[in-house]
Amino acid sequence: MESAETWVRERTDGAVLGPKSERVVHLLATQAEFTSFASASAVAGRAGVDAATVVRTARALGFSGWPDLRLELRNRYLSSLRANEVLNEHEDAASDPILHALRSDVDNVTLAIRTIDVAQVRAIAAAIAGARRTVVVASGSFLGPAHHLVHSAGFMGLDVEFGIRGGTTLVNTLTRLGPGDCLVAINFWRLPREIRDATEIAGAAGATTCVLTDLRRSALTELADHVVTVPCEGTSHFPSLTASMAVVHAILAEITRTLGDRARDAMRKTEDFWQRMNLMCD
C-alpha cells in the first residue's frame, strides 16, 4: 500500500491550496498516526491554523468534512499495520474491553450514517437486483456480511452465488460472468490478491463490479464501478464488521423495495418449501 505521504500528495496534486491549508496537508502527510485519530481542533492546533481551515482542506481534498477524511486516514494507517501492531493500538483503550467494543460499534454505525455515500449504496442494490446473476467474494471474517447478503438476496429469488471456494473453483465461477452480471467484493484491512484479481477479471468480462471496503482509493476500488467505504475499526486485533453488516442490511432493504411484489412472491414460495420439507420447529 502506498504511504500516507504519497496518498496525500496525490490527492493535493493540482488542488489550489492556500498557505494555511498547505500546513494542514504537510501534517497529514508526515504525522499519519496522530492525524488519523485527532479531532479537527487538535489538527488545527498542531498545524497552527484554525479548525475551519482543517475542514476547508478536507473538502478541497474531495471529502465532505474532517470526519470523512479522518476515517480514510485512520483506515489507511491501520491497514499498514500487522495484527499484533493493531492490537497494540487498542490494548490501552479501555479498562473493560466488552463495553468498549459495544460503544465502539455504536460509534462506527454513527460515523457510517455521517460518511457513507447513500447513492452508491443504492447503485449496488440496483446492480444486484437487476443482474442476471451475482457472485459475492470475501475472505476470512469478512465472509460474515457476505454470507448474509447471499442468503437474504437468494431468499428474495435472486440468483446470488457465494464465491467462497478460491483457487480453480473460483476461476470456474468467474468464467461464467459477463455483461448483465454482477460481482460484489467485501474486504477490509489488508487485501488478498485473490479478491483483487476476481474483481479485475469480472470487470474485464463486462460484469458490474461493486465493492464494500474501508478505503476510498486502493488496488481494489480502482477496479470497481461502485464503491461504498465503511468504518471498520475494532477494539482488538481485528476489524469490526458491525457497520458493514448494517450496510448490507441497507442494500437488502433497498433490493426489497426495488423488487416489490417479485420479492414477496419469492419469499412466500421459499417459506412454502420450508413447510413442505418440515425444516422449522413448531
Secondary structure, 3 states (H helix, E strand, C coil): CCCHHHHHHHHHCCCCCCHHHHHHHHHHHHCHHHHCCCCHHHHHHHHCCCHHHHHHHHHHCCCCCHHHHHHHHHHHHHHCCCHHHHHHHHCCCCCCHHHHHHHHHHHHHHHHHHHCCHHHHHHHHHHHHHCCCEEEECCHHHHHHHHHHHHHHHHCCCCEEECCCCHHHHHHHHCCCCCCCEEEEECCCCCCHHHHHHHHHHHHCCCEEEEEECCCCCCCHHHCCEEEECCCCCCCCCCCCHHHHHHHHHHHHHHHHHHCHHHHHHHHHHHHHHHHCCCCCC
